Amino acid sequence: MRAAEWNGGPNSVLGRAMTLLTAFRPDEVELSLAELARRTGLAKSTAHRLLGELTSWDLVECTPGGVRLGMRLFELGSLVPRQRGLREAAAPFLADLFEATHETVHLAILDGVEVVYVQKMESRTGPPVPSRVGGRLPAHCTGVGKALLAFSPPARLAAVVASGLHRRAPRTVVAPGLLRRELAEIRDRGVATEHEESGVGITCVSAPVLDAEGVAVAAVSITGWVNRLEPARFAPAVRTAALGIARTLRGGR
């Protein structure tokens, strides 16, 4: 989510507060009042007043250099039922997958046209992956995203295509027809692969976590160096982990 500009932005107090909270980018620990006002379009006096309210709820914290997000946001995020139940069900399977492969392991869900990473276990010897817990990436250029899209209602893919298949790396699939054909193949194979589509040097293999109706509720993947990780070799392990998570979520059925 990106902060809305004040010109045409929200008029409610809650909406203005949300523009402040969502102004932070993944690599930023803190921001100054002036920068927050610039990004949100709020007057400094308004931003200062709202930050005072947010501080009283521990949603932000004041630092010598400005403001940072508060611990209460982390606490609230950990209570979200869908992600909490999914993480708990997936934990032993992700741990086994990481131990067996020593590659970076992801668990992700689909939200709109993006994937949100619910869990990440990072390999010390793997490539730097542009993902983080709570972070987002476009669905069309990630292994987990393609696994989710392949086993989602057609409206999901239509929304992704309508939003634009932007090129993130040289091999990103940006042709709608090619993406549709690839998703059909993923439905046949039961696994998705990515070959330098989200970043140079990165490859991954992913499998969907399906509900009782065969719709993807999450996806599991392992990611590694393109010249070292063989997707076909690790596909069975990823599928086994996804099936185990699915059975756990369905109560063992």
Residue, then its C-alpha position, 0 to 999 in steps of 0.5 A: m500500500r502506498a501513501a495517498e497524496w493529500n490532493g485528492g487524498p482522504n478527508s477523514v482523520l483515520g484516512r489521514a492517519m493511515t497516509l502517515l503510517t503507510a508512508f514508510r518504505p520497507d528499507e526505512v527505519e524512521l522518517s522526519l516530520a518534514e518528510l512525512a508531511r511531504r510524502t502525505g501532502l499534510a500540513k506539518s501542523t496536521a501531521h504533528r497533531l496526528l502523530g501525537e495521537l498515534t504515539s499515544w496508542d504506540l502505533v508510532e514512536c518518536t526518535p531523536g531523528g524523527v518518527r518510526l513505526g511502533m510495536r503495537l502495529f506488529e502486535l496487531g498484525s500478529l493477531v490477524p486470524r488468516q495469517r496467524g492460522l496459516r503460519e502456525a499450520a505451515a511452520p513445521f513443513l516450512a522448517d522441514l523444507f528449509e532443513a532439507t534444501h538449505e535454500t530460502v523458503h517462502l510462504a505467501i498469499l495473494d492480495g489483489v494483484e500482489v503477493v504478500y509474504v507471510q513467512k520467509m526462512e532465508s538461506r545464508t548462501g542464497p541470492p539476495v531476494p527482494s522479499r520480506v515478511g509483510g512485503r509485497l511483490p507483483a504476482h505475475c513475476t514470482g513463483v508463488g504468485k504464479a502458483l496462486l494465480a493458476f489455482s485462483p478464480p479467473a477474475r484474479l488473473a483478469a485483474v492482474v492483466a488489467s493492472g499491467l504486466h510490468r517488467r521487473a527483470p529482463r525475463t519478466v513475462v509481460a505478454p498476457g497470452l504467454l502468462r495465460r499459457e504458462l498458468a495453464e501448464i502450472r495447473d497441469r504440473g501442480v508446480a510453478t517456476e520462476h527463472e530470473e523474472s523477479g530479479v537477475g540470478i534468481t530461480c524458484v519453484s513453488a506449489p499452491v496450498l489448496d482448499a477443499e474446492g481446489v482454490a489456492v489459499a497460499a503458496v510455498s516456494i524455495t528460491g536459490w541461485v539460477n546456476r545452482l538450484e534445479p527446480a525439477r529436483f526440488a519440485p516434489a519436496v515443495r509439493t509435499a510441503a504444500l500438501g501437508i499444510a493444506r491437510t493441516l488447514r483442513g483438519g487432517r482431512 
